Amino acid sequence: MEDRINTLDELLSDPMVQLVMQRDRVRPEQVRTLLERARRPAAEEPLVPPAHVVAKTCQKLWLCR
């Protein structure tokens, strides 16, 4: 017997996953959207904050001068 799940469809059709999603009020299409957004990098959001943002945070925490 094979217990591995190979695809998102298999995962979302698992009865235990469906019960947890139902309890959390999460729909399968929401999971698909979340995973699609995570898979592709957002063009409008930089991966590293700009230097002035890092500097302000650093100064507030007394990590730099």
PDB file of N, H, CA, C and O in Angstrom:
ATOM      1  N   MET A   1       0.834  -1.182   0.000  1.00  0.00           N
ATOM      2  CA  MET A   1       0.000   0.000   0.000  1.00  0.00           C
ATOM      3  C   MET A   1       0.881   1.249   0.000  1.00  0.00           C
ATOM      4  O   MET A   1       1.839   1.344   0.768  1.00  0.00           O
ATOM      5  N   GLU A   2       0.558   2.169  -0.837  1.00  0.00           N
ATOM      6  H   GLU A   2      -0.220   2.091  -1.461  1.00  0.00           H
ATOM      7  CA  GLU A   2       1.332   3.397  -0.970  1.00  0.00           C
ATOM      8  C   GLU A   2       0.605   4.526  -0.266  1.00  0.00           C
ATOM      9  O   GLU A   2      -0.555   4.803  -0.571  1.00  0.00           O
ATOM     10  N   ASP A   3       1.281   5.189   0.682  1.00  0.00           N
ATOM     11  H   ASP A   3       2.223   4.964   0.930  1.00  0.00           H
ATOM     12  CA  ASP A   3       0.682   6.290   1.437  1.00  0.00           C
ATOM     13  C   ASP A   3       1.169   7.652   0.971  1.00  0.00           C
ATOM     14  O   ASP A   3       0.823   8.672   1.567  1.00  0.00           O
ATOM     15  N   ARG A   4       1.959   7.678  -0.076  1.00  0.00           N
ATOM     16  H   ARG A   4       2.240   6.849  -0.561  1.00  0.00           H
ATOM     17  CA  ARG A   4       2.490   8.958  -0.544  1.00  0.00           C
ATOM     18  C   ARG A   4       1.443   9.729  -1.319  1.00  0.00           C
ATOM     19  O   ARG A   4       0.624   9.155  -2.037  1.00  0.00           O
ATOM     20  N   ILE A   5       1.486  11.042  -1.159  1.00  0.00           N
ATOM     21  H   ILE A   5       2.151  11.508  -0.575  1.00  0.00           H
ATOM     22  CA  ILE A   5       0.602  11.930  -1.915  1.00  0.00           C
ATOM     23  C   ILE A   5       1.476  12.640  -2.932  1.00  0.00           C
ATOM     24  O   ILE A   5       2.477  13.263  -2.581  1.00  0.00           O
ATOM     25  N   ASN A   6       1.088  12.540  -4.194  1.00  0.00           N
ATOM     26  H   ASN A   6       0.274  12.033  -4.479  1.00  0.00           H
ATOM     27  CA  ASN A   6       1.938  13.047  -5.261  1.00  0.00           C
ATOM     28  C   ASN A   6       1.473  14.375  -5.845  1.00  0.00           C
ATOM     29  O   ASN A   6       2.279  15.111  -6.414  1.00  0.00           O
ATOM     30  N   THR A   7       0.211  14.688  -5.716  1.00  0.00           N
ATOM     31  H   THR A   7      -0.444  14.090  -5.254  1.00  0.00           H
ATOM     32  CA  THR A   7      -0.291  15.909  -6.339  1.00  0.00           C
ATOM     33  C   THR A   7      -1.134  16.709  -5.357  1.00  0.00           C
ATOM     34  O   THR A   7      -1.576  16.195  -4.330  1.00  0.00           O
ATOM     35  N   LEU A   8      -1.344  17.952  -5.686  1.00  0.00           N
ATOM     36  H   LEU A   8      -0.985  18.370  -6.521  1.00  0.00           H
ATOM     37  CA  LEU A   8      -2.196  18.813  -4.870  1.00  0.00           C
ATOM     38  C   LEU A   8      -3.626  18.282  -4.872  1.00  0.00           C
ATOM     39  O   LEU A   8      -4.301  18.313  -3.843  1.00  0.00           O
ATOM     40  N   ASP A   9      -4.084  17.801  -6.009  1.00  0.00           N
ATOM     41  H   ASP A   9      -3.535  17.776  -6.845  1.00  0.00           H
ATOM     42  CA  ASP A   9      -5.436  17.240  -6.078  1.00  0.00           C
ATOM     43  C   ASP A   9      -5.596  16.072  -5.115  1.00  0.00           C
ATOM     44  O   ASP A   9      -6.626  15.949  -4.452  1.00  0.00           O
ATOM     45  N   GLU A  10      -4.590  15.220  -5.035  1.00  0.00           N
ATOM     46  H   GLU A  10      -3.753  15.320  -5.573  1.00  0.00           H
ATOM     47  CA  GLU A  10      -4.649  14.090  -4.097  1.00  0.00           C
ATOM     48  C   GLU A  10      -4.678  14.596  -2.659  1.00  0.00           C
ATOM     49  O   GLU A  10      -5.423  14.077  -1.828  1.00  0.00           O
ATOM     50  N   LEU A  11      -3.879  15.591  -2.374  1.00  0.00           N
ATOM     51  H   LEU A  11      -3.274  16.013  -3.049  1.00  0.00           H
ATOM     52  CA  LEU A  11      -3.846  16.149  -1.026  1.00  0.00           C
ATOM     53  C   LEU A  11      -5.203  16.746  -0.650  1.00  0.00           C
ATOM     54  O   LEU A  11      -5.726  16.494   0.435  1.00  0.00           O
ATOM     55  N   LEU A  12      -5.757  17.533  -1.557  1.00  0.00           N
ATOM     56  H   LEU A  12      -5.332  17.738  -2.438  1.00  0.00           H
ATOM     57  CA  LEU A  12      -7.025  18.199  -1.270  1.00  0.00           C
ATOM     58  C   LEU A  12      -8.207  17.233  -1.240  1.00  0.00           C
ATOM     59  O   LEU A  12      -9.257  17.565  -0.691  1.00  0.00           O
ATOM     60  N   SER A  13      -8.053  16.064  -1.811  1.00  0.00           N
ATOM     61  H   SER A  13      -7.200  15.795  -2.257  1.00  0.00           H
ATOM     62  CA  SER A  13      -9.137  15.081  -1.777  1.00  0.00           C
ATOM     63  C   SER A  13      -9.027  14.130  -0.593  1.00  0.00           C
ATOM     64  O   SER A  13      -9.909  13.297  -0.383  1.00  0.00           O
ATOM     65  N   ASP A  14      -7.962  14.246   0.175  1.00  0.00           N
ATOM     66  H   ASP A  14      -7.246  14.923   0.005  1.00  0.00           H
ATOM     67  CA  ASP A  14      -7.788  13.401   1.357  1.00  0.00           C
ATOM     68  C   ASP A  14      -8.855  13.763   2.395  1.00  0.00           C
ATOM     69  O   ASP A  14      -9.033  14.940   2.708  1.00  0.00           O
ATOM     70  N   PRO A  15      -9.563  12.770   2.928  1.00  0.00           N
ATOM     71  CA  PRO A  15     -10.639  13.049   3.889  1.00  0.00           C
ATOM     72  C   PRO A  15     -10.181  13.801   5.143  1.00  0.00           C
ATOM     73  O   PRO A  15     -10.902  14.665   5.643  1.00  0.00           O
ATOM     74  N   MET A  16      -9.006  13.484   5.645  1.00  0.00           N
ATOM     75  H   MET A  16      -8.421  12.783   5.239  1.00  0.00           H
ATOM     76  CA  MET A  16      -8.511  14.168   6.843  1.00  0.00           C
ATOM     77  C   MET A  16      -8.207  15.641   6.540  1.00  0.00           C
ATOM     78  O   MET A  16      -8.515  16.522   7.342  1.00  0.00           O
ATOM     79  N   VAL A  17      -7.610  15.893   5.396  1.00  0.00           N
ATOM     80  H   VAL A  17      -7.359  15.177   4.745  1.00  0.00           H
ATOM     81  CA  VAL A  17      -7.315  17.269   4.987  1.00  0.00           C
ATOM     82  C   VAL A  17      -8.622  18.031   4.806  1.00  0.00           C
ATOM     83  O   VAL A  17      -8.720  19.191   5.204  1.00  0.00           O
ATOM     84  N   GLN A  18      -9.614  17.398   4.218  1.00  0.00           N
ATOM     85  H   GLN A  18      -9.534  16.455   3.895  1.00  0.00           H
ATOM     86  CA  GLN A  18     -10.909  18.050   4.025  1.00  0.00           C
ATOM     87  C   GLN A  18     -11.562  18.409   5.365  1.00  0.00           C
ATOM     88  O   GLN A  18     -12.173  19.469   5.497  1.00  0.00           O
ATOM     89  N   LEU A  19     -11.431  17.529   6.349  1.00  0.00           N
ATOM     90  H   LEU A  19     -10.935  16.667   6.242  1.00  0.00           H
ATOM     91  CA  LEU A  19     -11.996  17.814   7.670  1.00  0.00           C
ATOM     92  C   LEU A  19     -11.312  19.018   8.322  1.00  0.00           C
ATOM     93  O   LEU A  19     -11.973  19.879   8.902  1.00  0.00           O
ATOM     94  N   VAL A  20      -9.992  19.068   8.219  1.00  0.00           N
ATOM     95  H   VAL A  20      -9.455  18.368   7.747  1.00  0.00           H
ATOM     96  CA  VAL A  20      -9.255  20.196   8.801  1.00  0.00           C
ATOM     97  C   VAL A  20      -9.605  21.488   8.079  1.00  0.00           C
ATOM     98  O   VAL A  20      -9.806  22.526   8.709  1.00  0.00           O
ATOM     99  N   MET A  21      -9.677  21.421   6.752  1.00  0.00           N
ATOM    100  H   MET A  21      -9.514  20.577   6.240  1.00  0.00           H
ATOM    101  CA  MET A  21     -10.040  22.609   5.983  1.00  0.00           C
ATOM    102  C   MET A  21     -11.452  23.076   6.328  1.00  0.00           C
ATOM    103  O   MET A  21     -11.705  24.275   6.442  1.00  0.00           O
ATOM    104  N   GLN A  22     -12.359  22.133   6.492  1.00  0.00           N
ATOM    105  H   GLN A  22     -12.153  21.159   6.400  1.00  0.00           H
ATOM    106  CA  GLN A  22     -13.730  22.482   6.853  1.00  0.00           C
ATOM    107  C   GLN A  22     -13.769  23.153   8.226  1.00  0.00           C
ATOM    108  O   GLN A  22     -14.463  24.151   8.417  1.00  0.00           O
ATOM    109  N   ARG A  23     -13.022  22.600   9.173  1.00  0.00           N
ATOM    110  H   ARG A  23     -12.458  21.789   9.018  1.00  0.00           H
ATOM    111  CA  ARG A  23     -12.972  23.179  10.519  1.00  0.00           C
ATOM    112  C   ARG A  23     -12.409  24.598  10.480  1.00  0.00           C
ATOM    113  O   ARG A  23     -12.883  25.483  11.193  1.00  0.00           O
ATOM    114  N   ASP A  24     -11.382  24.809   9.630  1.00  0.00           N
ATOM    115  H   ASP A  24     -10.997  24.091   9.051  1.00  0.00           H
ATOM    116  CA  ASP A  24     -10.727  26.116   9.532  1.00  0.00           C
ATOM    117  C   ASP A  24     -11.415  27.049   8.543  1.00  0.00           C
ATOM    118  O   ASP A  24     -10.975  28.179   8.331  1.00  0.00           O
ATOM    119  N   ARG A  25     -12.489  26.570   7.945  1.00  0.00           N
ATOM    120  H   ARG A  25     -12.846  25.653   8.117  1.00  0.00           H
ATOM    121  CA  ARG A  25     -13.240  27.347   6.947  1.00  0.00           C
ATOM    122  C   ARG A  25     -12.356  27.787   5.788  1.00  0.00           C
ATOM    123  O   ARG A  25     -12.378  28.944   5.368  1.00  0.00           O
ATOM    124  N   VAL A  26     -11.583  26.839   5.287  1.00  0.00           N
ATOM    125  H   VAL A  26     -11.565  25.899   5.628  1.00  0.00           H
ATOM    126  CA  VAL A  26     -10.701  27.074   4.139  1.00  0.00           C
ATOM    127  C   VAL A  26     -11.220  26.251   2.967  1.00  0.00           C
ATOM    128  O   VAL A  26     -11.522  25.065   3.102  1.00  0.00           O
ATOM    129  N   ARG A  27     -11.316  26.904   1.825  1.00  0.00           N
ATOM    130  H   ARG A  27     -11.071  27.867   1.716  1.00  0.00           H
ATOM    131  CA  ARG A  27     -11.793  26.215   0.619  1.00  0.00           C
ATOM    132  C   ARG A  27     -10.603  25.804  -0.244  1.00  0.00           C
ATOM    133  O   ARG A  27      -9.567  26.468  -0.223  1.00  0.00           O
ATOM    134  N   PRO A  28     -10.740  24.729  -0.993  1.00  0.00           N
ATOM    135  CA  PRO A  28      -9.635  24.266  -1.850  1.00  0.00           C
ATOM    136  C   PRO A  28      -9.111  25.340  -2.798  1.00  0.00           C
ATOM    137  O   PRO A  28      -7.909  25.411  -3.056  1.00  0.00           O
ATOM    138  N   GLU A  29     -10.006  26.173  -3.316  1.00  0.00           N
ATOM    139  H   GLU A  29     -10.983  26.115  -3.107  1.00  0.00           H
ATOM    140  CA  GLU A  29      -9.530  27.208  -4.239  1.00  0.00           C
ATOM    141  C   GLU A  29      -8.657  28.229  -3.537  1.00  0.00           C
ATOM    142  O   GLU A  29      -7.778  28.822  -4.162  1.00  0.00           O
ATOM    143  N   GLN A  30      -8.882  28.447  -2.244  1.00  0.00           N
ATOM    144  H   GLN A  30      -9.597  27.966  -1.736  1.00  0.00           H
ATOM    145  CA  GLN A  30      -8.024  29.359  -1.479  1.00  0.00           C
ATOM    146  C   GLN A  30      -6.618  28.772  -1.327  1.00  0.00           C
ATOM    147  O   GLN A  30      -5.626  29.496  -1.405  1.00  0.00           O
ATOM    148  N   VAL A  31      -6.542  27.475  -1.113  1.00  0.00           N
ATOM    149  H   VAL A  31      -7.348  26.887  -1.049  1.00  0.00           H
ATOM    150  CA  VAL A  31      -5.236  26.808  -0.996  1.00  0.00           C
ATOM    151  C   VAL A  31      -4.498  26.894  -2.317  1.00  0.00           C
ATOM    152  O   VAL A  31      -3.305  27.196  -2.349  1.00  0.00           O
ATOM    153  N   ARG A  32      -5.203  26.630  -3.409  1.00  0.00           N
ATOM    154  H   ARG A  32      -6.172  26.384  -3.383  1.00  0.00           H
ATOM    155  CA  ARG A  32      -4.578  26.706  -4.742  1.00  0.00           C
ATOM    156  C   ARG A  32      -4.051  28.105  -5.019  1.00  0.00           C
ATOM    157  O   ARG A  32      -2.936  28.262  -5.517  1.00  0.00           O
ATOM    158  N   THR A  33      -4.843  29.120  -4.700  1.00  0.00           N
ATOM    159  H   THR A  33      -5.749  28.993  -4.295  1.00  0.00           H
ATOM    160  CA  THR A  33      -4.418  30.508  -4.916  1.00  0.00           C
ATOM    161  C   THR A  33      -3.192  30.835  -4.080  1.00  0.00           C
ATOM    162  O   THR A  33      -2.243  31.441  -4.577  1.00  0.00           O
ATOM    163  N   LEU A  34      -3.207  30.439  -2.822  1.00  0.00           N
ATOM    164  H   LEU A  34      -3.979  29.946  -2.419  1.00  0.00           H
ATOM    165  CA  LEU A  34      -2.069  30.687  -1.942  1.00  0.00           C
ATOM    166  C   LEU A  34      -0.799  30.048  -2.490  1.00  0.00           C
ATOM    167  O   LEU A  34       0.257  30.680  -2.508  1.00  0.00           O
ATOM    168  N   LEU A  35      -0.896  28.806  -2.935  1.00  0.00           N
ATOM    169  H   LEU A  35      -1.754  28.293  -2.920  1.00  0.00           H
ATOM    170  CA  LEU A  35       0.284  28.115  -3.455  1.00  0.00           C
ATOM    171  C   LEU A  35       0.763  28.711  -4.771  1.00  0.00           C
ATOM    172  O   LEU A  35       1.967  28.778  -5.019  1.00  0.00           O
ATOM    173  N   GLU A  36      -0.159  29.139  -5.607  1.00  0.00           N
ATOM    174  H   GLU A  36      -1.137  29.084  -5.405  1.00  0.00           H
ATOM    175  CA  GLU A  36       0.231  29.787  -6.867  1.00  0.00           C
ATOM    176  C   GLU A  36       0.965  31.095  -6.597  1.00  0.00           C
ATOM    177  O   GLU A  36       1.954  31.403  -7.262  1.00  0.00           O
ATOM    178  N   ARG A  37       0.488  31.860  -5.628  1.00  0.00           N
ATOM    179  H   ARG A  37      -0.315  31.610  -5.088  1.00  0.00           H
ATOM    180  CA  ARG A  37       1.147  33.125  -5.298  1.00  0.00           C
ATOM    181  C   ARG A  37       2.532  32.880  -4.717  1.00  0.00           C
ATOM    182  O   ARG A  37       3.467  33.632  -4.993  1.00  0.00           O
ATOM    183  N   ALA A  38       2.665  31.838  -3.919  1.00  0.00           N
ATOM    184  H   ALA A  38       1.906  31.227  -3.695  1.00  0.00           H
ATOM    185  CA  ALA A  38       3.965  31.527  -3.312  1.00  0.00           C
ATOM    186  C   ALA A  38       4.946  31.001  -4.342  1.00  0.00           C
ATOM    187  O   ALA A  38       6.155  31.185  -4.198  1.00  0.00           O
ATOM    188  N   ARG A  39       4.445  30.354  -5.371  1.00  0.00           N
ATOM    189  H   ARG A  39       3.464  30.204  -5.488  1.00  0.00           H
ATOM    190  CA  ARG A  39       5.324  29.760  -6.375  1.00  0.00           C
ATOM    191  C   ARG A  39       6.011  30.805  -7.235  1.00  0.00           C
ATOM    192  O   ARG A  39       7.184  30.653  -7.578  1.00  0.00           O
ATOM    193  N   ARG A  40       5.301  31.854  -7.584  1.00  0.00           N
ATOM    194  H   ARG A  40       4.348  31.978  -7.305  1.00  0.00           H
ATOM    195  CA  ARG A  40       5.904  32.881  -8.445  1.00  0.00           C
ATOM    196  C   ARG A  40       6.279  34.106  -7.623  1.00  0.00           C
ATOM    197  O   ARG A  40       5.500  34.565  -6.787  1.00  0.00           O
ATOM    198  N   PRO A  41       7.464  34.627  -7.862  1.00  0.00           N
ATOM    199  CA  PRO A  41       7.881  35.814  -7.102  1.00  0.00           C
ATOM    200  C   PRO A  41       7.035  37.023  -7.491  1.00  0.00           C
ATOM    201  O   PRO A  41       6.687  37.201  -8.658  1.00  0.00           O
ATOM    202  N   ALA A  42       6.719  37.828  -6.526  1.00  0.00           N
ATOM    203  H   ALA A  42       7.001  37.683  -5.577  1.00  0.00           H
ATOM    204  CA  ALA A  42       5.934  39.033  -6.775  1.00  0.00           C
ATOM    205  C   ALA A  42       6.831  40.105  -7.378  1.00  0.00           C
ATOM    206  O   ALA A  42       7.872  40.440  -6.812  1.00  0.00           O
ATOM    207  N   ALA A  43       6.436  40.632  -8.502  1.00  0.00           N
ATOM    208  H   ALA A  43       5.591  40.360  -8.962  1.00  0.00           H
ATOM    209  CA  ALA A  43       7.237  41.647  -9.192  1.00  0.00           C
ATOM    210  C   ALA A  43       7.220  42.972  -8.431  1.00  0.00           C
ATOM    211  O   ALA A  43       8.193  43.725  -8.465  1.00  0.00           O
ATOM    212  N   GLU A  44       6.126  43.248  -7.756  1.00  0.00           N
ATOM    213  H   GLU A  44       5.335  42.636  -7.728  1.00  0.00           H
ATOM    214  CA  GLU A  44       6.019  44.542  -7.090  1.00  0.00           C
ATOM    215  C   GLU A  44       6.639  44.561  -5.700  1.00  0.00           C
ATOM    216  O   GLU A  44       6.833  45.637  -5.135  1.00  0.00           O
ATOM    217  N   GLU A  45       6.955  43.405  -5.136  1.00  0.00           N
ATOM    218  H   GLU A  45       6.798  42.530  -5.595  1.00  0.00           H
ATOM    219  CA  GLU A  45       7.531  43.349  -3.796  1.00  0.00           C
ATOM    220  C   GLU A  45       8.997  42.936  -3.853  1.00  0.00           C
ATOM    221  O   GLU A  45       9.308  41.845  -4.331  1.00  0.00           O
ATOM    222  N   PRO A  46       9.900  43.782  -3.377  1.00  0.00           N
ATOM    223  CA  PRO A  46      11.306  43.379  -3.362  1.00  0.00           C
ATOM    224  C   PRO A  46      11.538  42.276  -2.333  1.00  0.00           C
ATOM    225  O   PRO A  46      10.840  42.207  -1.321  1.00  0.00           O
ATOM    226  N   LEU A  47      12.513  41.422  -2.593  1.00  0.00           N
ATOM    227  H   LEU A  47      13.080  41.478  -3.415  1.00  0.00           H
ATOM    228  CA  LEU A  47      12.818  40.343  -1.673  1.00  0.00           C
ATOM    229  C   LEU A  47      13.543  40.860  -0.434  1.00  0.00           C
ATOM    230  O   LEU A  47      13.400  40.301   0.654  1.00  0.00           O
ATOM    231  N   VAL A  48      14.318  41.928  -0.602  1.00  0.00           N
ATOM    232  H   VAL A  48      14.434  42.383  -1.486  1.00  0.00           H
ATOM    233  CA  VAL A  48      15.047  42.538   0.514  1.00  0.00           C
ATOM    234  C   VAL A  48      14.542  43.967   0.652  1.00  0.00           C
ATOM    235  O   VAL A  48      14.438  44.683  -0.344  1.00  0.00           O
ATOM    236  N   PRO A  49      14.226  44.395   1.876  1.00  0.00           N
ATOM    237  CA  PRO A  49      13.743  45.771   2.027  1.00  0.00           C
ATOM    238  C   PRO A  49      14.818  46.775   1.634  1.00  0.00           C
ATOM    239  O   PRO A  49      16.007  46.466   1.705  1.00  0.00           O
ATOM    240  N   PRO A  50      14.416  47.967   1.222  1.00  0.00           N
ATOM    241  CA  PRO A  50      15.385  49.006   0.875  1.00  0.00           C
ATOM    242  C   PRO A  50      16.268  49.353   2.074  1.00  0.00           C
ATOM    243  O   PRO A  50      15.886  49.145   3.225  1.00  0.00           O
ATOM    244  N   ALA A  51      17.435  49.877   1.784  1.00  0.00           N
ATOM    245  H   ALA A  51      17.744  50.046   0.848  1.00  0.00           H
ATOM    246  CA  ALA A  51      18.424  50.171   2.824  1.00  0.00           C
ATOM    247  C   ALA A  51      17.885  51.120   3.886  1.00  0.00           C
ATOM    248  O   ALA A  51      18.183  50.945   5.067  1.00  0.00           O
ATOM    249  N   HIS A  52      17.098  52.120   3.494  1.00  0.00           N
ATOM    250  H   HIS A  52      16.856  52.262   2.534  1.00  0.00           H
ATOM    251  CA  HIS A  52      16.595  53.079   4.492  1.00  0.00           C
ATOM    252  C   HIS A  52      15.626  52.408   5.477  1.00  0.00           C
ATOM    253  O   HIS A  52      15.533  52.823   6.632  1.00  0.00           O
ATOM    254  N   VAL A  53      14.918  51.388   5.030  1.00  0.00           N
ATOM    255  H   VAL A  53      14.994  51.050   4.091  1.00  0.00           H
ATOM    256  CA  VAL A  53      14.013  50.659   5.925  1.00  0.00           C
ATOM    257  C   VAL A  53      14.826  49.822   6.905  1.00  0.00           C
ATOM    258  O   VAL A  53      14.519  49.776   8.096  1.00  0.00           O
ATOM    259  N   VAL A  54      15.857  49.167   6.403  1.00  0.00           N
ATOM    260  H   VAL A  54      16.107  49.205   5.436  1.00  0.00           H
ATOM    261  CA  VAL A  54      16.723  48.361   7.262  1.00  0.00           C
ATOM    262  C   VAL A  54      17.406  49.254   8.289  1.00  0.00           C
ATOM    263  O   VAL A  54      17.492  48.894   9.463  1.00  0.00           O
ATOM    264  N   ALA A  55      17.893  50.420   7.857  1.00  0.00           N
ATOM    265  H   ALA A  55      17.823  50.713   6.904  1.00  0.00           H
ATOM    266  CA  ALA A  55      18.599  51.340   8.757  1.00  0.00           C
ATOM    267  C   ALA A  55      17.673  51.840   9.867  1.00  0.00           C
ATOM    268  O   ALA A  55      18.081  51.908  11.027  1.00  0.00           O
ATOM    269  N   LYS A  56      16.435  52.190   9.523  1.00  0.00           N
ATOM    270  H   LYS A  56      16.104  52.135   8.581  1.00  0.00           H
ATOM    271  CA  LYS A  56      15.497  52.677  10.546  1.00  0.00           C
ATOM    272  C   LYS A  56      15.227  51.592  11.579  1.00  0.00           C
ATOM    273  O   LYS A  56      15.225  51.862  12.780  1.00  0.00           O
ATOM    274  N   THR A  57      15.003  50.391  11.127  1.00  0.00           N
ATOM    275  H   THR A  57      15.005  50.171  10.151  1.00  0.00           H
ATOM    276  CA  THR A  57      14.744  49.280  12.040  1.00  0.00           C
ATOM    277  C   THR A  57      15.953  49.008  12.907  1.00  0.00           C
ATOM    278  O   THR A  57      15.830  48.785  14.111  1.00  0.00           O
ATOM    279  N   CYS A  58      17.112  49.027  12.297  1.00  0.00           N
ATOM    280  H   CYS A  58      17.212  49.209  11.319  1.00  0.00           H
ATOM    281  CA  CYS A  58      18.369  48.786  13.006  1.00  0.00           C
ATOM    282  C   CYS A  58      18.565  49.829  14.109  1.00  0.00           C
ATOM    283  O   CYS A  58      18.930  49.488  15.235  1.00  0.00           O
ATOM    284  N   GLN A  59      18.323  51.094  13.782  1.00  0.00           N
ATOM    285  H   GLN A  59      18.026  51.371  12.868  1.00  0.00           H
ATOM    286  CA  GLN A  59      18.505  52.172  14.763  1.00  0.00           C
ATOM    287  C   GLN A  59      17.499  52.079  15.901  1.00  0.00           C
ATOM    288  O   GLN A  59      17.845  52.327  17.056  1.00  0.00           O
ATOM    289  N   LYS A  60      16.261  51.724  15.588  1.00  0.00           N
ATOM    290  H   LYS A  60      15.980  51.522  14.649  1.00  0.00           H
ATOM    291  CA  LYS A  60      15.242  51.612  16.627  1.00  0.00           C
ATOM    292  C   LYS A  60      15.583  50.511  17.624  1.00  0.00           C
ATOM    293  O   LYS A  60      15.264  50.616  18.809  1.00  0.00           O
ATOM    294  N   LEU A  61      16.216  49.484  17.150  1.00  0.00           N
ATOM    295  H   LEU A  61      16.475  49.399  16.188  1.00  0.00           H
ATOM    296  CA  LEU A  61      16.585  48.356  18.012  1.00  0.00           C
ATOM    297  C   LEU A  61      17.983  48.507  18.611  1.00  0.00           C
ATOM    298  O   LEU A  61      18.469  47.596  19.281  1.00  0.00           O
ATOM    299  N   TRP A  62      18.625  49.638  18.376  1.00  0.00           N
ATOM    300  H   TRP A  62      18.229  50.378  17.831  1.00  0.00           H
ATOM    301  CA  TRP A  62      19.977  49.919  18.870  1.00  0.00           C
ATOM    302  C   TRP A  62      20.983  48.861  18.378  1.00  0.00           C
ATOM    303  O   TRP A  62      21.896  48.471  19.105  1.00  0.00           O
ATOM    304  N   LEU A  63      20.796  48.414  17.145  1.00  0.00           N
ATOM    305  H   LEU A  63      20.054  48.731  16.554  1.00  0.00           H
ATOM    306  CA  LEU A  63      21.716  47.430  16.577  1.00  0.00           C
ATOM    307  C   LEU A  63      22.815  48.088  15.762  1.00  0.00           C
ATOM    308  O   LEU A  63      23.831  47.456  15.471  1.00  0.00           O
ATOM    309  N   CYS A  64      22.632  49.331  15.393  1.00  0.00           N
ATOM    310  H   CYS A  64      21.807  49.845  15.629  1.00  0.00           H
ATOM    311  CA  CYS A  64      23.656  50.046  14.612  1.00  0.00           C
ATOM    312  C   CYS A  64      23.661  51.508  15.041  1.00  0.00           C
ATOM    313  O   CYS A  64      22.763  51.959  15.752  1.00  0.00           O
ATOM    314  N   ARG A  65      24.675  52.241  14.605  1.00  0.00           N
ATOM    315  H   ARG A  65      25.404  51.875  14.027  1.00  0.00           H
ATOM    316  CA  ARG A  65      24.804  53.651  14.999  1.00  0.00           C
ATOM    317  C   ARG A  65      24.517  54.558  13.866  1.00  0.00           C
ATOM    318  O   ARG A  65      24.579  55.778  14.020  1.00  0.00           O
TER     319      ARG A  65
END
